[in-house]
Amino acid sequence: MSFQEVQKKIRLLPGAAALIVNAPPDYLELMSAIKFDIQPAKIKQGKYDFVQVFGSKRPMLEQLVGM
């Protein structure tokens, strides 16, 4: 799958402030065509247009998003 296909599928708009947490290495490589944070940046004060969190179990997801 190409970056453009993924971008369309996840509805990631060009220039969006993106946060992608705990993504597999292959996905990070695929998404390298855009700028994104891999952990929340304090300067952005939690304001992102797009957030994607990867995890396999609910406790892991809750820990990653700070619940």
N, C-alpha and C positions, 0 to 999 in steps of 0.2 A: 504494500500500500504506500502511496506517495504522501508527502507532506500535504499537498493540496487536497488530496482525498480525505485525509484525517482532519485537516482544518475545516473542511466543509461539513464532515460528519459530526464533529463536536461543536460546530457553530462558533468557532473562534474567529472573531473579526480581526482584520489587519490593524495593528497598532494598539490592540487591547492590552491592558495591564494584566499579565497572567502569572498565576502561582501554580506550579506543578510540584506536588509533594510525593516523595517516595516512589517515583516512577522507575521502571526497569531501565537499565542502561541503553537498550536498543531504542526504547521510546524517547529517551532524552536525546539520543543521536538524531532520530527522525525529526524531533522538534527543534533542533539546533538552528533552523532557518529563522527563528524568531527570538526575541529577548523575553526571558521569563525568569522568575525567582524560583528557587527550590525550597526556600523557607521564607516565612513572612518578613518583609523588610520594615523596620520600625518607621522609617521615613514615609512609607505609604500609609501608615496608620490603619492597616487592615482593609484598605480600599483597593479592591481588585475587580476587574471586569469579568475575569474568568478564573475559576479555581477548580483544580482537578487533584484528587487525593487517591493514591493507590494503596490498597491494603487487602489482606486476605481474610481477616477475622474482625468482628466488630470491636473488640477491645483495642486492637491495633489502630483501627480507624479513629476511635475515640481519643486515644493517646496522641495521634498525629494532629488532630484538629483541636486538641486542648480541652476536651469535654471532661 
